[in-house]
Amino acid sequence: MFDRQVRVLLTGAIGAGKSSVGDLLRARGALVIDADRVGHEVLESEGEAFAHVVETWPSVVVDGVIDRRRLADIVFRSAADLERLEGFTHAAIRSGIARRVEEATEQVVVVEVPLLADFMGPGWIRVVVDADSESRTNRLRGRGMDQEDADRRMAAQPARDTWVTSADIVIDNSADPEALEAQVDALWGELTSGREFQAG
């Protein structure tokens, strides 16, 4: 049995490869909580943010369900709309994540979140996944996103060096999968070593 739970905030810019790192950590025994998935739940018809979103942007509702693609098309074109959406959703997402963290029995708990802010408060080790702009764009295009949408979403986020300087640990995902796996192996060794981190 471990003495203390190690809490990791896994973040980075869109297309950097957070989910790839999350999958590798999950395979090594971490509990990985995807904030985006919790965000989907708060936008469902019984979710805490549903009524606010429907009232603010009624055009995003299709057959009684929020069309997330339509919603994204609105909020990623306007910083004010994005901030308004985050005001509706972030508290509910944090609450849902906190419940999962408190119930966790794993030594390492990872929250994957696409934000620079201290989303979960103090005491979390911030691991930033970094990649060059070309790699990020290629990944977004590989998901079916057109160039204009990819550019818009990347422009809506902080600059690359801002992500990196916020990190306790940086994982470089600009190379091949083997290089990424080697870095995650090293990270896992650090997280499970019992060494105290100066987090956040």
C-alpha angles and dihedrals in degrees: 000000000000123000098223141009116251111217120202129188105206110199145145141138123306111283094018093114107255092151092053090054090044091053091051092050091048090053088055094053107274124136104236117197116194110214090199090059091050086048090057089055095054089053094053118105093266093039125115096246099042099094093045093052094045091051093047100042108019091169091071093066116098119179091342094308129104109247101219093198091057091046092050091049089058102041097043090056094054129044089201093054092046090052090049092051091049089052089057097044114028100074091048092048092049091050092051092048093047090056091053092047093051091050094048121117095185120105093227120047118187126192113197109207131164095219137099095211123096089263097175099033129242127339098050124120107232112220111185120198109212133192137161120264094253093055091047093049092049091052092050091048088049088058089058097262116142121233095255093052092046092050092048094051093046091049091052090063132072120275119274095252090052090060092047096049090051092058132105087194129014124209113198111216099175095102136054129312092256091059090049093050092051090054092049090050089055091046092050090052090053094047094050097039094092090238116143115247125208093226127195 
